[in-house]
Structures are given as C-alpha cells and as structure tokens.
Amino acid sequence: MDRTTEKLRLFFAIRHAGEQTSDRHRATFVLPCFGSQHQHSLPAPSRWSFGIPEISQSIPRVCEKLHQATKRRGVPPNPNPATRIKSNIFNGFCGLRSLTIASHETYTAFCLSPFPPGGDSMRNLSWLRAALLPALAFTTLLVASWRPEVSAQAGSQQRTLFVSALDKQDVPVTDLGPDAFIVKEDGVRREVLRVSPATEPIDITVMVDNSDAAKDEITFFRSALPPFLTALATRDNTVALIGLADRPTVLVRSTTNAKQLASRAEGLFSMPSSGMTLLDGLVEVSDGLRKRDGTRAAIIAIFTDGTEFTNRYSKDVVSSLKQVQASLHLVTIGTFAYDSEHSARERNFVIAQGPQATGGRQLSMLAPNALAMNLEKIARELSSQYKVVYARPESLVPPSTVEVTSAREGLTVRGTPARSQKGQKGA
C-alpha cells in the first residue's frame, strides 16, 4: 500500500462494520465517489482515533485526494464532463446527516446537499436566489415600518432647563436663541432644540435671619422685603416667608397674596438671645418641596454672619437641594470669616457650594445698605429666565451633573433643571 492510501485510512473511525474480509480483525470501508459513478474501497484498521463527526467532514476531501492519487499513477481522467472533479467550491460536496452502520449499506447513505441533483452547482443557485428575494423584500418593509417608531422614542427624550442670562452689567439679556447656550450632561454636549421665555410659575421660599445677631439689620429687612415680596408674587408665583431664629418658623405660608407677605415683612423683629438655623431651614424646606408639585422652585436666604446652630453637614444640605431641583440664592451680610467650629464651617461650605451646584447665585455685602438693590437683582433675574429644551439619548443611567454655559463672550448663564422630569437624578 502506498503512502497516500495509508494516510487516507486515518480519516475514518469505523470498528467492525462494512463488508468483512478474510481477516476477522479487518474491515473494508466502501466510499461512493462524488465525482464519478464508481466507488472506492479502503481497508480500515481495527482501532481508530477519530470520531464520526470528523469523518463526515473529511469524506469529500478523501474522495478528491483519491482521484489525485490515481492521476499520479497514470490512471486516465474521467471523460464525462458532467461528473468531472473541479474543486471543493464547484463540485457540490456536502455534509452528512448521519452514517449508516448496517452491514449491507455504505457509510454515506444520507447526504444533504444545498443544490438539486443533476446539472452544474453554480447554475443551480438560481433557485436559491428566487427563495431569498421575497425574504429580503419582507425584511426591507419591516425596517421601513420600524424607523418612525425609533424617531418617536428619540424625540420623547427631551429635557428642560430654566436658565438666567446676564451681561457684564448684571442685566438680563433678552432675545437669545439656541446658539447662545451650551448644555452638557456629565461633560457630554447635548443638542439645544429650542429656547423660549420661561412663563411657568415658581414655588419661592424666602428665608430671613431674625435672630439676635440681626438686630442691627432688621430695619433694612423691614424696608427692603415688602417690595421684593410683592415683585415675586406675580405671574402666579407662590411665595412663603420663613424666619430662622432658634428654629425654622413659617411666618407666611405659601401664597400669591402680595399684601399679606408685605404686611408680615414690615412687622419683622429680632428674637433676643437666639441663634440662626440656616442649614436646618434649607433641609426642611427641601423636604416640603418634595411633597409639592411644580416645574420651578427657588429658595432665597437673607442672613448675617451671626451664630449658627446646627449639627448638619454641608454635603447633605446641598444634596437635599439638588434632589428637589431648587435653585439657591443667597444674600449675605458680614465677613463670614473662617471658623473651625462645626456649625460656622459647614455654613461657609454651603455658601460656597450651594448656589453653584443648584444654578443660583450669591450676593455678598459687608453692610445692609445695598440690600434693596441686591434683592431687586434677584427678582429681575427670576422673572426673565429662559426655558431651554435640549435632547438627550435614551439611557438607563441618568446623568449625575447637568451644566449650561454661554456660547457668547461676556454672557453669564446659570440654570436649574425642571422638576419632575423622569430619567433625571433627583426628579
């Protein structure tokens, strides 16, 4: 037996099957030829190291190698062009569904071919094309019908910011368009869809320091607060007045009645031997906002650098404000020097971090003389905000930070996300 036949024997894993020879420990493997009408017979050893799946994948290659071996020994080629061996691509070799094990059958009884019997395999591809064309047309129709649904989902992912825009003179700027604002979520820029004046009512809370430390400033409070509260209680805005002496105390519940608010502000007085509770007041107001509906909310605190009574931490206070998406505006009177004492230190942290984290602002004064002017700035800013709508891709994880900046030089902008927006942290 030549070397080629010896190699071919290693492709088959057949034990005691086929047509028995004179040797009881030997078997003959009958292989029908894929390129002609005759068969190949190979002696099979009694022990094999290959499995049946490997045999089914190797039969076509075995058949072709047999023909190549006979050509080298001088055997004339098959004269029939219809059954002439071409290559593994064109000769219609196929995989086996199973191998028979009956002694009267060959081991290649069942063959599943992708081409109909007879004829050239490449020409027989026409039936496959005819079957695939309707399926391709149906798939195209499905994609075309599904595309509008995707656009609708993308359009529903819109978010709103209420943004203030001020020039270098601290005056609100009007007639701005989408190109004037840059919105980023977690540092990723989003597309601004439209910009319009904000007309939604604001839930406003005004907190006033009426502790013993504010006894010298209380006169300025009485004169500056009434016009300020009257200016706020317009456009259906609701305003509440809170005192901070000893503990947060509701002086006027949330109302649209400007006269009631002005009257109560004119009767303010300082509470002797009392301290201020700014941080407690901010947390309690935030808790109250969670129970109330509304698209916009703002907290305005007016206080001195007197003694602060609290055990809270600044990060918890700022977190509460961000969760209810309320802008914090601070009007401070005094120096607010660094102090290692817990209450004073945490209050200073809130002053530095609160307005910036919530889209508000801080106005500092050493003396209360400019109180009325600063309060007017806040009232004018809140009444001239923009409603900025931008697009955000659908995501299971909402962004942790949202920031808005100006695309124009000399323009200062700050914004607060609209409340009760699904898919937004803190909503």
Secondary structure, DSSP 4 states (H G I P E B T S, - for coil): --HHHHHHHTT----S-SEE-SSTT-EEEEEE-SSSSSEEEEEE-S-----HHHHHHHHHHHHHHHHHHHHHTTPPPP--GGG----TTTS----EEE----TTS-TT-EE--SS-SSS-TTTTHHHHHHHHHHHHHHHHHHHHHHHHHHHHHHHH-EEEEEEEEE-TTS-B--S--GGGEEEEETTEEE-EEEEEE--S-EEEEEEE--SGGGTTTHHHHHHHHHHHHHHHS-TT-EEEEEE-BSS-EEEEEEES-HHHHHHHHHT--PPTT--B-HHHHHHHHHHHHHTS--SEEEEEEEEESS-B-----HHHHHHHHHHHT-EEEEEEES------SHHHHHHHHHHHHHHHHHT--EEEESSGGGHHHHHHHHHHHHHT-EEEEEE----SS--S-EEEEESSTT-EEEEEEPSS-TTSTT-
